[in-house]
Amino acid sequence: MGLIEQTSFLSGIFGEFSYVGPFVVLLLCGIGLPIPEEVTLILSGILVHEGKVEFLPIVLVCSTAVLLGDSVPFLLGRRYGTSALRIRWVARVLHPERFEKVRKRFEDHGNWATFACRFFAGIRIPGYFVAGTMGMRYARFAILDALGILISVPLSIYMGELFGGQIDKLNERVADFHMILAFVAVALALIMIVGARRRSRLARAAAAKASAANDADEAPPEAPGSAADRP
């Protein structure tokens, strides 16, 4: 189903429930509703274009729904671990074969992988589930996810508002828009990795310096005249 057909379908749902509709759909996306999150966000922007909702309120509504929806697979993984994959509907949504690939990425790059998942629709749910199974604290997950939400949600809604009267043109630009968001995610992730490694190097250097200073302080003093009196 293309963007135009999906937009038409969701428009019927959002017609009388301009704020509640996007909230419910985005929340259900977190548990595997087969409707792309981006379509709902762009449609929310179209509602702004049509004057049915205000920009800031709908951004807050959608951001809250996205964060709650993302929390579902994360908390499922944290609570039940990989045993949750034995549940039929969970396995259908998470795809165990994809789970293994995502887990390898998270083992190598835990924090930035969690952040980057926000910009890649195909790995969001498996990615958040993996983050939960690896024991990540919810506070850390929420912060990383919220950083991605602060970028993706307002921009997606703004795009819908900007091209709200040109659905055909919007349909053509969605793929390019997603590529731009993915590029932003990768760039920010690289910045996070470089920054983390730099802090790690500085911390190791500081620890080594402190250790050397402690060793010097703890070294026993030479016996008086022991070196000078030797022939």
N, C-alpha and C positions, 0 to 999 in steps of 0.2 A: 504494500500500500504506500503510495507516494505521499509527499507532504501535503499536496492539495486535498487528496482523499482523507488523510488523517485529520487535516484541519477542519474539513467539512464535518467529519464524524464528531470531533471534540467540540465544535461550535454548538452543536445541538445540546451537548451536556452543559457547556458553560453559559448558554443563553440566559438562563434565569438565576444562575448561581455563579456570578462572575468571580468571586473570591473563593468560595467553598469548592467550586468545581476544580480549579487548578490545584488547590491544596490536596484534595482527595486523590486526584489522579497521580500527582507527584509522589504522594505518600505510598500509593500502591505500586509505583514503579520500583520502589525499594525492595519489594517482595516478588518482583518478576512480572508485573503487568506488561504485556508485550506491546507497549506504546513507547516510542523513544521520548526520553525526558526532554530533549531539545525541542521537539514538536510542541509539547505543552507550554514550554517557556516562550517559544516564538508566538504561539497563539495568544498567550497572555499579553505579549507586546502588541499584538493586533487589537486586543481589547482596549489597550491604552490608546492606540491610534483612533479607535472608534469612540473614545470618550466614555467607555463603560466602566473603567477602573482608573485609578491614579497610579502613576509610576512607582513612587516610593512604597505605598501600601502593598501593591502586588509583588514588588521585589521582596519585601519582608515576609509576606505570606508564602511565596514560592521558596524562599531560602529556608524558612523554618520547615516546610514540608520536605524539602530535599534532604536536609540534615537528619530529620527523623527517619525518613525512608532509608537513608544510607546506614543509619544506626541499626536497623533490623538485621541485616546479614552480619554486621560486625558483632553484635551481641549474641547472635545465634552461634557464631564461631567461637566466641569467648566462653560461652556457657557450655556448649556441647562438644566443641572441638570437631575433629574430622568424623566422629561418629554420626554427626548430623547428616552426612552424605548418604547414610543408609535409608533415610526417609525419602520416599519416591519423589515427592514434589520438590524437595530440596535438591536432590540430585538432578532433576530435570532443569531447574533454574541455574544451578551452579556448574553443571557439566564437569564431572570429575576429571576428565582428560585435560580440560582447560585449567582446572584447579592446580594440577601438578606444575604446569608451566608458570602460572602466576606465583606459586609458592617459591619457585626458584628465584624469581625476580625480587620477591620480598626478602628472601634470605640475604641477597646481595645488597639491596638498597631499601631497607624498611621504611624510613620516614618519607623519602622523596617518592617512593613507589605509591604510598598511600595518597600523597598529594596529587600525583600524576593521574591516578585512577579517575579522578573527577572529569578528566578531559578525554577519556577513551571509553565510549559507551559499552563496548563489548567485554570489558574486563572490570567494570565497576563493582558489580555484585560479587563475583568471585574474589576480586581484590580485597574488598572490605571484609569478606568472610575469612580470607587468609590472615588479614591483620588481626582479627579476633582470635583465631586459632593459635597465633604466635604469642599471645599474651600481652599485646600492646594495651596500655592503659586507655580507658575510654576518654579521659581528658585530653591526652595527646592526640588520639584519633579525631576527636571533635575539633580540635584546633587546626589540625592539618586539613581536614575536610572543609572546615569553615573558610580557610584561606582560599581554597579552590572555588568554593561557592561564591565568595565575594567577587571573583573574577567572572565566572561562567554565567551565573544567573542574571546579574544586571546587563551584561553584554548581550545575552541571548534575547532578553526582553526588549532591550533597546533596538536590536535588529528587527524584531517583529514590529515595533512601533514605527521604525524608520521606513520599512518597506510594506507596511500594512495595507496600502492600497495597490500593491503590485505583487500579487501572490505568485504569478508566473516567474517574475524576476527574483523573488525571494526563494523560490524553489531551486533556481539555478545557482544561487549564491550560498545555500546552506552548506554544501560540501566544502567550499572554499573557507567559509567561516569556521567550520570545525577544524580545518587544517591550521588556521591561524591560532585558534585556541590551543590546539595540541602543541604548536610551536612555542607559544607562550609558556605552556606547562613545562616543556622540556627545558626551556631557557631558565625558568625560575628554579627548576629542580637542580640544574647544573650549578646555579648560584648557591643553592642550599648545600650541595655536596662540597663545593670548593670552600665555602665558609666553614662547614663542619670540619673538614680536613685541616684547614688553617688553624682553627681553634684547637684541634687535637694536637697539632705540631707545637703550638705555643704552650699548651698545657704540659706536654712531655718535656719541652725545653725548660720550662719553669720548674718542673719536678726534679729534673736532672741537676739544675743549678742549686736547688734547695738541698738535694741529697749531698752534693759535693760540699756545700757549706757546712752541713751537719757533720760530715766525715772529718772536715778540717777542724771543727770545734771539738770533736770527740777524740782526736788523735792525742796520745799520751805525750807529755813534754819530754824533751831530751834531758838526761841526767846532767847536772851542772858540770861543765868542763869535760864531759865525756868525749866530745869530738875534738875540742881544742887541745887536750892533753895528749892525744895520740901522736906518736912519732911520725 
